[in-house]
Amino acid sequence: MTEDTNTNENLEAFQKRKNKEEMKYQMISFGLMIVLTLVAFGVVATGTMNTMFAIPLLAFLALIQVGFQFYYFMHMKDKGHAMPAILIYGGVWAALLTLAGLVLISWW
């Protein structure tokens, strides 16, 4: 009987430690996304940066934030999320193909 109780306590302690570590990573990610948002706001608000450099920089900062959102807040790093990941990446691929087709039609 004591082995079962001890095993349950160890399991609960492990789960608490894992949840605490997960929350730490989410808070760090959230802080980094706020910093990236402030950097993007600063780029736009100052208006001193050339638009040929500012637009790709803003798009890059947005892609980093999307990565953080997928990886940490949508738990795409966890096991068992293969099907949602496939659907999300398939949707992103379809959107990129649609944009490429629209650009091709517009320029041709």
Secondary structure as UniProt FT lines:
FT   HELIX           2..46
FT   HELIX           51..68
FT   HELIX           69..73
FT   TURN            76..77
FT   TURN            79..80
FT   HELIX           82..107
//
